[in-house]
Amino acid sequence: MFDLPNCPKCNSEYTYEDGSLFICPECGHEWTSELETENDDDKIIIKDANGNILNDGDSITVIKDLKVKGSSSSLKAGTKVKNIRLVDGDHNIDCKIDGFGAMKLKSEFVKKA
């Protein structure tokens, strides 16, 4: 069997080759053999509703009333959130909100405070 590289994003060993690309079936990341050695572009760029770049540890404000799954109450516009963490995925902000607990938010519904 061939010795294929592990995925540079999730370090999965179940990668496979498709033409000139390596593909990870676990996270869906695709890369070429040239990018295998250049692994410096792992930074995520996430922008708020106004186009400002968000960073880990920033404070944000919710700009729209948001329904919370599994709760009868909603997250009101103007709610301030401190010390956010940016992650990959559909909901790209991890945070803790007073009165709600741990939550994931989409960056399109917040603005940088």
Phi and psi in degrees as a GROMACS rama.xvg file:
@    title "Ramachandran Plot"
@    xaxis  label "Phi"
@    yaxis  label "Psi"
@TYPE xy
-74.5574  152.604  PHE-2
-96.6643  91.4926  ASP-3
-89.3437  148.36  LEU-4
-72.4303  153.515  PRO-5
-70.9552  157.03  ASN-6
-63.8461  130.722  CYS-7
-70.3905  -18.2129  PRO-8
-88.3505  -52.2782  LYS-9
-112.209  -0.512678  CYS-10
63.1421  26.2469  ASN-11
-71.8885  141.926  SER-12
-91.7854  -0.711592  GLU-13
-95.5084  37.7986  TYR-14
-77.0365  157.701  THR-15
-140.005  162.913  TYR-16
-104.782  135.034  GLU-17
-132.264  95.7169  ASP-18
68.4485  -120.615  GLY-19
-96.0398  2.75854  SER-20
-104.617  146.894  LEU-21
-100.272  139.534  PHE-22
-129.75  137.573  ILE-23
-101.53  118.689  CYS-24
-73.3556  -17.2809  PRO-25
-81.8942  -44.6842  GLU-26
-111.518  -9.42823  CYS-27
82.4828  7.64704  GLY-28
-71.8882  138.023  HIS-29
-122.516  139.216  GLU-30
-152.723  161.371  TRP-31
-98.8618  168.672  THR-32
-66.7352  -26.628  SER-33
-67.6932  -37.1648  GLU-34
-74.7083  -14.2369  LEU-35
-61.924  -37.5724  GLU-36
-85.762  -26.6306  THR-37
-96.2034  93.731  GLU-38
-114.582  38.4472  ASN-39
-98.0908  -3.5372  ASP-40
-104.718  49.4314  ASP-41
-92.6058  0.81466  ASP-42
-74.9314  135.067  LYS-43
-92.589  131.128  ILE-44
-108.793  113.707  ILE-45
-123.459  131.709  ILE-46
-113.563  149.713  LYS-47
-82.2808  -172.922  ASP-48
-63.7734  -25.5761  ALA-49
-93.7955  -1.55307  ASN-50
92.58  5.47493  GLY-51
-77.9326  140.167  ASN-52
-76.7468  130.375  ILE-53
-95.6312  148.164  LEU-54
-129.189  160.03  ASN-55
-58.3698  137.278  ASP-56
89.5614  -4.64474  GLY-57
-69.231  162.931  ASP-58
-105.791  140.657  SER-59
-131.942  165.539  ILE-60
-127.677  134.041  THR-61
-74.1697  133.276  VAL-62
-103.818  -2.21138  ILE-63
-147.175  144.413  LYS-64
-62.5931  128.872  ASP-65
-120.414  130.941  LEU-66
-74.8916  140.566  LYS-67
-108.313  121.301  VAL-68
-62.026  136.32  LYS-69
80.964  7.35849  GLY-70
-134.554  146.798  SER-71
-82.8121  -15.6834  SER-72
-96.6333  168.142  SER-73
-123.42  162.635  SER-74
-86.7908  117.605  LEU-75
-80.3533  149.618  LYS-76
-61.5784  140.002  ALA-77
95.9298  -5.98232  GLY-78
-66.865  128.864  THR-79
-94.9015  139.704  LYS-80
-127.259  129.383  VAL-81
-106.615  154.594  LYS-82
55.8338  64.0597  ASN-83
-81.0599  161.883  ILE-84
-128.188  130.962  ARG-85
-90.9203  137.367  LEU-86
-137.458  162.598  VAL-87
-78.5711  150.916  ASP-88
129.447  -176.957  GLY-89
-65.1809  -50.0181  ASP-90
-95.5337  107.438  HIS-91
-102.081  13.2704  ASN-92
-127.656  123.652  ILE-93
-101.295  136.305  ASP-94
-159.894  170.358  CYS-95
-116.225  130.215  LYS-96
-117.317  129.185  ILE-97
-58.6112  129.438  ASP-98
91.0343  -15.4498  GLY-99
-120.265  -33.941  PHE-100
94.6158  -155.418  GLY-101
-67.9635  138.937  ALA-102
-153.676  153.84  MET-103
-112.342  135.782  LYS-104
-125.087  156.262  LEU-105
-91.1348  140.383  LYS-106
-67.8279  -19.8013  SER-107
-72.7406  -10.9257  GLU-108
-108.405  14.2569  PHE-109
-132.767  162.014  VAL-110
-132.225  152.128  LYS-111
-69.7548  133.089  LYS-112
